[in-house]
Amino acid sequence: MKSLWVSPFLLCALGLAAPRPPAAGPPRTLARHEASRMSMACAYAIVAYGDDAGALPRILEAAFDEVDRIDRLMSHYKPESPLSRLNRDAAAAPVVVAPELFDFIAECLRYSRDSDGAFDITVGPLMKTWGFFRGGGRLPSALEIEDVRGRIGYAHVVLDARARTIRFDRPGIELDLGGIAKGYAVDRVVDLLRREHVAAALVSAGGSTIFALGAPPGRDAWEVDIQDPVESGRIALTVPLKDRALSVSGTSEKSFERDGVVYSHIMDPRTARPVQGILGVAVLTSTGTAGDALDDALFVQGVERSRAYLRRLPSTEAIFFLPEDGRPWKMVRLTP
């Protein structure tokens, strides 16, 4: 459900705003290294600063290996993955799940409960029905929509923490972690970089989730551009990031039009239909995992319901991009 909506930043340097003048005093001398790797169906990219120039390439390779490991664990595209096995077997009997995957699914279900179902990892059948699983979308019949509504819903996922098993209480349920696993992988990479004493880094999962660790030498924060939700060549907003995540959802990546109505790939799991009336949502929060869950949840909830939700999340900000008559869009920013 994610949209590659933040402007790509690994060019010759970073597609960031020009560096600001250094703060008072000489900047710390640090080596810089940047690299990228395809994983989880997107380009993971890291720019890092550290004291040991020789160690940085090894550290970044280890970081990408960690992303690949998470992909092998959580991919629903790879038939041999533990998540795919769970999807195949959990409707027939409880499946014993490795601790990391079990705990992560439990956290996903917490986001579902907290958002009243606006975020839901059981949307896989819904994405297939609307043609967004591997394609550009299709308009299903009313009968198809009614049928798929019986095969989605986080309440059908039953966890037994004592036995560490997961089962589905009806056939046809399946889990799709694509809307949140990328952010989790970003968080794991940041943990690794911290353990390796990397001084500063910008970690991107395909541009849809970014975490800024520290700040580059001589600067107060990383500067990250958010792309215009309507005109891809323009910048809507530049935000400073330091020890914080930025995650975005937008309609521009996958959508189709029928009879003058645009249908995007961002679904309301409760209605089994695409969300209307919102162009994009950007979330600033403490972790990539939280950002990945919340940008979808807030997109589905809309501005007014999101105000109440964010009162429970004092460290989180949200930026909505909304259509506006006579203008390409308007921006609404919700802050603590």
Stockholm file with secondary structure:
# STOCKHOLM 1.0

chainA/1-336         MKSLWVSPFLLCALGLAAPRPPAAGPPRTLARHEASRMSMACAYAIVAYGDDAGALPRILEAAFDEVDRIDRLMSHYKPESPLSRLNRDAAAAPVVVAPELFDFIAECLRYSRDSDGAFDITVGPLMKTWGFFRGGGRLPSALEIEDVRGRIGYAHVVLDARARTIRFDRPGIELDLGGIAKGYAVDRVVDLLRREHVAAALVSAGGSTIFALGAPPGRDAWEVDIQDPVESGRIALTVPLKDRALSVSGTSEKSFERDGVVYSHIMDPRTARPVQGILGVAVLTSTGTAGDALDDALFVQGVERSRAYLRRLPSTEAIFFLPEDGRPWKMVRLTP
#=GR chainA/1-336 SS CCCCCBCCCBSSSBSSCCCCCCCSSCCCCCEEEEEEEEETTEEEEEEEEESCTTTHHHHHHHHHHHHHHHHHHHCSSSTTSHHHHHHHHTTTSCEECCHHHHHHHHHHHHHHHHTTTSSCTTCHHHHHHTTCSSSSCCCCCHHHHHHHHTTCCGGGEEEETTTTEEEESSTTCCCCCTTTHHHHHHHHHHHHHHHTTCSEEEEEETTTEEEEESCCTTCSSEEEEEECSSCTTSEEEEEEESSEEEEEEESSSSEEEETTEEEESCEETTTTEECCSCCEEEEEESCHHHHHHHHHHHHHHHHHHHHHHHTTCTTCEEEEEEEETTEEEEEEEECC
#=GC SS_cons         CCCCCBCCCBSSSBSSCCCCCCCSSCCCCCEEEEEEEEETTEEEEEEEEESCTTTHHHHHHHHHHHHHHHHHHHCSSSTTSHHHHHHHHTTTSCEECCHHHHHHHHHHHHHHHHTTTSSCTTCHHHHHHTTCSSSSCCCCCHHHHHHHHTTCCGGGEEEETTTTEEEESSTTCCCCCTTTHHHHHHHHHHHHHHHTTCSEEEEEETTTEEEEESCCTTCSSEEEEEECSSCTTSEEEEEEESSEEEEEEESSSSEEEETTEEEESCEETTTTEECCSCCEEEEEESCHHHHHHHHHHHHHHHHHHHHHHHTTCTTCEEEEEEEETTEEEEEEEECC
//
